[in-house]
């Protein structure tokens, strides 16, 4: 019987396969993403205790048709910031009944910084010097605000490991 003669071809193919990729050809998903703005909701009376928001809907000013959240019940949420501008305005609507809601309009202002990751990932945007303020001139309702206080926990948004803003209600 003849010895197997295709082993050298298999070895050459495997060497080419494993040496053909460099670290820059592979994009680690944890590095590549532009971080989202992490907001936690807490009780205004007991500021250390998380408090769930029921019937929360959030939309952005850049496209009112885009609903970021619709009727969710949560004590934290991750929402995107605009990467093409230095501010993003949000409408935070809290459902009171099936047909009525209270809407608070807030504006996030920041400085954008594009950070080069590698050839495969390209760039991601990080946000520095975050400010978050109520925009009362653009409010849709005459009722009292449901958001009672806002605290910025981390003004530089470089990752999604911690809360950037706490909203007390």
N, C-alpha and C positions, 0 to 999 in steps of 0.2 A: 504494500500500500504506500502511496506517495504522501510525504509530509504536507501539512496544510501550508499553502503558500500565500494565503490572503492576510495572515497576521501582521505583516509589515504595513500593509495598507490601512488596516484598522488602527494600528498604533499611530501612524502619521495623521490620520483623520482626527483621532482623539486629541493629539497634541495641538493641532491647528484649531480645533473647537475650543479648547480651554485657554489657549493663549491669544485667541482672536479678540476677546473682549478686554477692555481696560476698565478701571474703576469709573472713569468718566462716561462710559457707555451705559452705565446702570444708574437709574434714578431711584434713590431710596424715598418712598412715599412720605416718610415722616419728616424728611428734610425739605421736600419740594413744595409743600403747601404754604400759601399765604395764610397766616393765622386768622382765625375768626375772633370776633369780639365776644368774650365770655361774660355774661351777665347773670348774677345770682339775685334771687328775690328773698328778702328777709322781713321779719315782723318789725314794724316800727316801734312797738311797745317793748318787745324783747329782742334787742338788736343782734343778739348772738344766735337767735333761732331762725332757721330757714322757714319760709312761709310760702306755700304753694299758691300760684296765681291760677285761677280757674277761668277758662274762657278767654285766654289771651290770644290776640291776633296782632301781628306786626307786619307793616308794609314799609317800603322804602320810598324816598322821594324821587329817586332816579327813574323809577318805572312803577307807578301806582298799581299797575296790573300785576306786578310780581308780589305775591304774598309770601313772606318769609315764614310765618307761622299763622295757622288759622284755627282758632278755638281750642288751643292746647291747654292742658293743665300741667304746670311744671314749676319747679323752684329754681331752675337755671336754664339758660338757653345760649346757644352759640349762633351769632349772626354775622354776615359779611359786612365789611366796610368797602367803600368804593376805592378802587386802586387807581382811578383816573382823575381824582379830585382830592382836595385836602379836607373835605367834610362830607358827611352823610347825614341825612335827616330821616328819622323814623317816626312812624305813627304807631304808638302803643295803645291798642284798643282793648278795653276790659268789658266783657259782656255783662250787662246788668240783668237783662231779660233776653228772650229770644229776638226781640226786635230793637232793643236799645243798648247802647254801649257808651262808655266814657272814653274819650280819646285824649291822650297826652302826646304832644309832639316834642321830640328831643333831637338835638343836633350834636353829633359827634364831630369834633374838629381835631385835626392831627397833622403831623408832618410825615409825608411818605418817604421811604427810603427803599430803593430797589437793591436787593442783595443777590449777587451772583452765586449760584450753588455749584454747578458744574455744566459740562457740555450737554449732558443728557437732560438735566432738569431745567436748565436756563436760569431765569430769575424768579425770585419771590419778593413780595413787598412786605416790609415791616412798617409799623406805625409808631411814631414817637410823639411825646408830649400831648397825650390824649386829654381833651377837655370834653365834657358832656353837660350840656345846658338845655334848659327848657326853652322852647320857641313858642311863646305865648301869642305872638302875632299871627301864627299859622294854625291856631287851634280850631277844630271843627265843632266844638261844643261849648255850651255856656255853663255846664255843670262843674262841680268841684273836681280837682285833679285827684286821681286815685294813687298817683305816685307822690309820696310825701317827702322823700329825701333821696338823694343820690350821692354815693361816695365812690371816688375813683381809687381802686385798690392798687392798680399797677398802670402808670401812665405810658409805659412802653410795651407795645404789643408785638412780641417776638415769637411767642409760642402759645399753645393752648393748654398749658399745664396748670394754670391758676385763674381765678376770677379777676377780671380787669375792672369791673364795675359792680357795685351792690346797689340795688334799688330797694328802698324800704317802702312798704305799703301797709 
